[in-house]
């Protein structure tokens, strides 16, 4: 009887694991742009490392804002969209990672999706997120969107993030 129960459990576990949605790691399209779910490690590779590393190193964090953000940030998840072809994404994405790392954000709570020039992916990962401009960083608490900043921050990346996450009034650059 124990063997039957164990066999049923293992079979159920096997099928449950195979039902997980498959996440497509970003690949290069015909223009040499990353498309799909990506990570910082991919930006550290040529040719993206040129803009990523300099943008990361050149940015000076506001440590006062970082200290306010740090206790709040791990209560959120983030879905971000960017384009490796886009100058605003090349400017803001390294800064975004620097802020996340300074706040000790759990990177498992970040999904960064690289889109093509039409702001789409072959897997339609952008569907339902109203992505008109990149980068777009969307913040969630309890699976509810609490805010986003679009293309560039109103103040600084960390100041905008603090406003969004703390619940202060915030409108992104294209919101009236």
N, C-alpha and C positions, 0 to 999 in steps of 0.2 A: 504493500500500500504506500509506503514511504517513497519507493522508487517511482510509482505512478505520479504522486503529487510532485516530486522533484522534477520529473520529466515534463509535466504540465507547466510548472513554474518556469523552467528553462526555455521551453518552447514559447511561452507567452512573452518572456523577456526578450527573446530573439526577435520576435515579430514586432514588439513595441519599439525596439531599438532601430529596426529597419524602417519604421514609419516616420522617423524624424525627418523634417524637411531638409533637403540637401542645400547647403549654402555653397554657392559658386565662388571660389577664390578669384580675385581679379586677374584678368589676363590682358595682354596688349591687343588692341585692335589694329586695323590696317594703318592707322595714322600714328601708331606708337603710344597711344594713350591707354592708361589703365582703365578697365571697365569691370565693375563687379565689386564684391565685398573685399575691402583691402585693409591693410594694417600699416602701422608705422614702419615695420621692417621693409615693406615694399618701397616706401619712399626713401629708404636709405640706400637703395640700389640705383645704378646709373639708368637713365639720365636724370631721374627725379631727385637724387641726392644733392645735386647742385643747388637747387632752390630750397630744398627742405632743410638741409644742414645750415645754410647761411641764415635763413629765416628764423630757425630755432635758436641759433647761437647769438644772433644780433638783437633779439628781443629782450628787453629788461622788464621783468615782472614787477608789479606793484605788490610788495610783500604784505602791506597792510590789508589789501583786498584779499590776497591769497589766504591770509590767516582767518578772515571772516568766512571765506568760501569753504575752507577745508572741512569744518564740522557739518556742513550742509550737503556737500556734493555727493556723498555716497548714498543718499536717499533718492537719487535720480538715475534714470537710464537715458542714454543719448543715442539718437539716430542722426547721422550726418550724411550729407550729400556734397560731393565736390567733383571738380574736373581737373585732371592733371594738365589739361590744355589751358586752363583759366587762370589769368594773372591774380585775380582776387583769391582763388583757392590756393594758389602757390604762396600767397602772402599770409593768409589767415590759418591754413591748416597746420603749419609748424608751430605757430603761436598757440593754437588750440591744444596741441599735444603738450607743449611746454607747461601750460596752465594745468592741464589734467595731471601731469606727472608731479608738479609742485604741490598739488592738493592731495596726492596719493590716491587718486581716483582708481576704482577697480575697473581696469580696462575690459573686463568681461561684460561690463554694462554699457559698452560702446559698440555700435555697429556703424562703420564708415563705408559708404558706397560711392564708388567712382562712376560717374556717368559720362556719356559721350557728349558731343557738342549740341545734340538735340535734347540733352538732359534725360536720356533713357539708357536702359541696360537691356541686353538680350533676354534676361529673365524677368523683366518688368518690375524690378525691385523698387522703382520709384513710384509705382502706381498707388494712388490714394494719399500721397503726401504733399500734393500741390507744390511741386518743385518748379519754380519759374526762373530762379537765379541760383547760382552756386558761388560760394559754399552756402549751404543752409544747415544749421545746427538746431535740431529739435530736441527739447528737454521734456522728459516724462516723469511724473510721480504717480505711483499706483496705476500705471498704464494709461494715464490721462495726460495729454499734452498740456504743459504749463507755460510754454513759450518757445520762441525760436528767434535766432538772429539770422538775418539773410544778407549775404554778400559781404558785408563789412559791419563791424560793431558801431554802435552809436557813440560810445566812449572808448573803452578798450575791451578786449575779449573778456578779461577777468571781471571787469566792472559790469558788463552786460550780463555775464553769467550769474553774478551775484544778485543782480536785480531780478532776473528770471527765477532763480532757484529760491530766493528768499521771499518771493511773492510781491515784491515792490512793483508798482506800475511800470510797465515797459512796453514799448512799441518798437518793432524792428524798423529798419531804414525805409521800407516800402509800405508800411502800415499807416493809415491815416488816423 
